Every structure is written in structure tokens, then in C-alpha cells.
């Protein structure tokens, strides 16, 4: 008989609830709820989450509490990433959310987020060696693995939403704004802590919402639903720079809720591919949520590798 587990992922762009059915060594998502919260946009100049941001998070989590109270769950596992770890009033926010919603939220460090990305991605790919990339709203995680073992991991303070907020005045970035995003990304990549020369792979395993949306756009442009090449990023960004009129309608059809963040996200992915000389990109349906659940179940002896 299957047990049901709930995972709540509080990110910079979205807050998501996924209910998983766990049976033997397998998990399967049976219910998904996504809310566009944009919490990274509620962080003020002193690094504090504003009262408006706390209200937004409280409202969404209260709604999720109503949903989860109607389902018999073995356990609920709520965690937060960049918008909760990168604020100066994290303890205050967590206390308010706990009091008003009943959720005891674990805030992941950047390294923990990267490693849960790794645990999740490896469940959905047969790759022996590769570079896992998760471009979130407020941070980007990279994990290089070889022979299915992690070698290097890092979390960078660049994401699709904070790059949009910092550099873009309109809906889609201009050529100079894309140039400034590239420059910021390159500065972060220059301070990785390990050399791209140490990475022996030409394939990137991309996970997360930005990766899935980029794959949808690439499939629309190229007609292929499988892996694609980084050349697509150059073509896409050229179209944005040379006249975004035609591409805007396509983006509204494919990903209306990410129309403002997907171009900064693709810019980040493009720079990563350039630095690491990536030739092929595969998109994993699994990521940090699945990795977090797998790790939790493994620690309790409820699931095996």
C-alpha cells in the first residue's frame, strides 16, 4: 500500500506543493499546486523580507494548509531556499509562518540545495558524468558528478528573478540589460572555487522551472522534444535583442507566468554553457523537491538507493 507525502518548496519565484505517492522504492507525483509568489521581489535594500512579502507567503501557505489538512499524509516536508536563507530577518519570518500556518520550515543552505538537486536529478537520468544546473529565482546551483558521484558543488547568488529585478526596466530585457546580466553572471562564475578545466563533460543536466521552460521554448523553436544544444540560447537572445515583438507572443503562449524571468534565466544558462563548453543539454523532470524527499526517506530507512 502506498503512503502519501507532501513536499512544500518555498522558492524565489514560486511556492509549490507536490503530493507524492511512495510505494516500495518509487515515488510518483499525484497532485501539484503552484503559486507565483515572487518572494525575492519583497526583499528591501537592507536585506529584510517586507511585511507585504510575509503576508504573501502566509496567505499561500495558509491555503496549502487547508489543502493538506484534507489529505491523509504520512508527513509534510516544507523547505525554503534563497528567499528565506538570503534575508536578514529569517528567524522572524520563520517564526511568523510557523505561528500562522503551522508549518515548521527548514531553510536549506546553498550546498544542501545543490546536493538535493543532485539526488533528484540522478533518479531520472542514466548519465554517468555531467554538470547539473538549477537556475532558480534567487540562486543558481551547480553540481559536477563523475561516475554518478558528486565531485564539486556550488550555489551562486544569481537567479532569473533577482537578475530581472536588478537589471531590467521593462518586461523583456534590452541588449544593454542582457549585457549587464551576462557580466554579473561571469563575475560569479569566475569565483566558483573550482576550475572549468576540472570538468570532464560536455553535457549539462538542467533541472527546475527555468530549465523546463527553456526546454519548452527550445522544442517550439527547433521542433525537437529531446536534448538540444546551447546554440539555441544564442538564437533566442539575438531575437530578443533585435526585436522582441514576434517572440513575445510565443512566450505568452508557452510560459505567460515566466515571461519576465525566462530571458534572464536563459542568459544565465547561456553563460554557464559557454564557460564549461557544454555541447548538449538534457532536462530532468526531477530536482530539489524529489531529492529532498528521497534523502528524507533514505535517512529514515524507508527507501534504498
Secondary structure, 3 states (H helix, E strand, C coil): CCEEEEEEEECCCEEEEEEEEEECCEEEEEEEEEEECCHHHHECCCCCECHHHHHHHHHHHHHHHHHHCCCCCCEEEEEECHHHHCCCCHHHHHHHHHHHHCCCCEECCHHHHHHHHHHHHHCCCCCCCEEEEEECCCCEEEEEEECCEEEEEEEECCCHHHHHHHHCCCCCCCHHHHHHHHHHHHHHHCCCCCCHHHCCCCEEEEECHHHHHHHHHHHHHHCCCCCECCHHHHHHHHHHHHHCHHHHHHHHHHHHHHCCCHHHHHHHHHHHHHHHCCCEEEECCCCHHHHHHHHHHHHCCCCCC
